[in-house]
């Protein structure tokens, strides 16, 4: 019985002994907590142009924009936004709108949420979804949530989609809805 009692006592005291060996390194603690705070700059009625090699690529307008700096800088559009994407002749090719937007500076990725609408003005096609990602570097847009695509002749639904940023060529993930199929293709 004495041996069993010693094992129980050791099992009971072991966690306390291990904790007694732990200590806070105040220098490390200060280093971890001395992170410069992010700052916030807010602007109303913004109009931002994005260009690449001198060519106008896109224009973002919004009623309010918050610029957050720090180790993870981003631009936030809490009250919605409008993005116009231009073709090489500076004509609006695609419009993207949403109730909320966030553009991360380092990655050049913009996320749109809430009542997101993408319109390709040339093809007269419209995408409706609740969440959309625009990757400026890859020049693509995609969604991993349900989508509705309206074309002049039909309405398509899917569980997501991938497209070039102009919404000219797209792939619907798990499509469903009314689709036209040529007899020769069966």
Helices and strands as residue ranges (DSSP letters): H 2-20, H 26-33, E 40-52, E 55-68, E 74-77, E 81-86, E 92-98, E 100-104, E 109-120, E 125-135, E 140-143, E 147-150, E 155-158, E 160-164, E 170-173, E 176-177, G 183-185
